[in-house]
Amino acid sequence: MKKISMFACLGLIALMAAKTAAAHHSAAMFDRDKQVTLTGTIVQFEWTNPHSWIQVDVPNESGGTDRWSVECNSPNNLVRMGWKSTSLKPGDKVTILIHPLRNGDKGGSFLSVTLPDGSVLTDPAYRAAPKY
């Protein structure tokens, strides 16, 4: 009986871990039917796992700036697409294309960035979701 209980507990733990992993990779918070173009100044590029982040200040209509947080792929995947940890530096003037957050907060899922020299970095893994 103890052996069965132990296997049941291990099975339950495995199911809980799988559910957590699936939830982590959900893109439901992003509106993949919309694209927003942000033109602003890099504040910080966080080269971190499991996702890199871009913090960018974007001018708003009232003369101030809004801080946008843009989620990118992992450094491992970005390197494969030609990125470096130094690809974006504070003060860089860039244009970023994102899928915005559904709730209207200032953030989104990265699609591409146009750097100050005109070159473009993309992330094909974050392309538009397929239509069913």
C-alpha positions as CSV (number, residue, x, y, z in Angstrom):
1,M,0.0,0.0,0.0
2,K,2.8,2.4,0.8
3,K,4.4,1.7,-2.5
4,I,1.2,2.6,-4.3
5,S,0.8,5.8,-2.3
6,M,4.4,6.8,-3.1
7,F,3.8,6.3,-6.9
8,A,0.5,8.2,-6.6
9,C,2.4,11.1,-4.9
10,L,5.1,11.1,-7.6
11,G,2.5,11.0,-10.3
12,L,0.7,14.0,-8.8
13,I,4.0,15.9,-8.5
14,A,4.8,15.2,-12.1
15,L,1.3,16.4,-13.2
16,M,1.7,19.6,-11.1
17,A,5.1,20.3,-12.6
18,A,3.8,19.8,-16.2
19,K,0.9,22.2,-15.5
20,T,3.3,24.8,-14.2
21,A,5.6,24.5,-17.2
22,A,2.7,24.8,-19.6
23,A,1.4,27.9,-17.8
24,H,4.8,29.5,-18.0
25,H,4.9,29.3,-21.8
26,S,1.4,30.5,-22.3
27,A,1.1,33.5,-24.7
28,A,-2.5,34.2,-23.8
29,M,-1.7,37.6,-22.2
30,F,-0.6,38.9,-25.6
31,D,-3.0,40.0,-28.3
32,R,-1.4,38.2,-31.2
33,D,-4.0,39.7,-33.6
34,K,-2.5,43.2,-33.0
35,Q,0.9,44.7,-33.6
36,V,2.1,47.9,-32.0
37,T,5.1,50.0,-33.1
38,L,7.1,51.6,-30.3
39,T,9.7,54.3,-31.1
40,G,11.8,55.3,-28.1
41,T,15.0,55.0,-26.1
42,I,16.4,51.8,-24.6
43,V,16.6,52.1,-20.8
44,Q,17.7,48.5,-20.1
45,F,18.3,45.2,-22.0
46,E,18.0,42.3,-19.5
47,W,19.9,39.3,-21.0
48,T,18.3,36.8,-18.6
49,N,16.7,33.4,-18.6
50,P,14.1,32.2,-19.2
51,H,13.3,35.4,-21.1
52,S,15.2,38.5,-22.0
53,W,13.5,41.8,-21.5
54,I,13.7,45.2,-23.1
55,Q,12.8,48.3,-21.1
56,V,12.1,51.2,-23.4
57,D,10.9,54.8,-22.8
58,V,8.4,55.9,-25.4
59,P,7.2,59.5,-25.7
60,N,3.4,59.9,-25.0
61,E,0.8,62.5,-26.1
62,S,1.2,64.6,-22.8
63,G,4.9,65.3,-23.4
64,G,6.2,62.7,-21.0
65,T,7.3,59.2,-21.5
66,D,5.9,55.8,-20.8
67,R,8.1,52.8,-19.8
68,W,7.3,49.7,-21.9
69,S,8.4,46.2,-20.9
70,V,8.9,43.9,-23.9
71,E,9.4,40.2,-23.4
72,C,11.9,38.5,-25.7
73,N,13.1,34.9,-26.2
74,S,15.9,33.3,-24.1
75,P,19.5,34.4,-24.6
76,N,20.3,31.0,-25.9
77,N,17.7,31.3,-28.7
78,L,18.6,35.0,-29.4
79,V,22.3,34.1,-29.9
80,R,21.2,31.6,-32.6
81,M,19.5,34.5,-34.4
82,G,22.5,36.8,-34.3
83,W,21.9,38.7,-31.1
84,K,24.6,39.6,-28.5
85,S,24.2,40.7,-24.9
86,T,25.3,44.1,-26.2
87,S,22.9,44.3,-29.1
88,L,20.8,46.9,-27.3
89,K,22.4,49.6,-25.1
90,P,20.9,52.2,-22.8
91,G,20.4,55.4,-24.8
92,D,19.9,53.6,-28.2
93,K,17.0,55.1,-30.2
94,V,15.1,52.2,-31.6
95,T,11.8,51.1,-33.2
96,I,10.3,47.9,-31.7
97,L,7.4,45.9,-33.1
98,I,5.4,44.0,-30.5
99,H,2.2,42.0,-29.9
100,P,0.7,44.2,-27.1
101,L,-0.6,43.0,-23.7
102,R,-4.4,42.3,-23.8
103,N,-5.0,44.2,-20.6
104,G,-3.7,47.5,-22.0
105,D,-0.6,47.7,-19.8
106,K,2.5,49.1,-21.4
107,G,4.2,45.9,-22.5
108,G,4.2,43.1,-25.1
109,S,5.8,40.2,-26.9
110,F,8.8,41.1,-29.1
111,L,8.6,40.7,-32.8
112,S,11.5,42.9,-34.2
113,V,13.7,45.9,-33.4
114,T,15.2,48.4,-35.8
115,L,18.6,49.6,-34.4
116,P,20.1,53.1,-34.7
117,D,22.2,52.0,-37.7
118,G,19.0,50.7,-39.5
119,S,19.8,47.0,-39.1
120,V,16.9,44.8,-37.9
121,L,16.9,42.0,-35.3
122,T,14.0,39.6,-35.3
123,D,12.8,36.6,-33.4
124,P,11.0,34.1,-35.6
125,A,9.8,32.2,-32.6
126,Y,7.6,35.1,-31.6
127,R,5.9,35.4,-35.0
128,A,2.1,35.7,-35.3
129,A,0.1,32.8,-34.0
130,P,-1.4,30.5,-36.7
131,K,-5.1,31.1,-37.5
132,Y,-7.4,28.1,-37.1
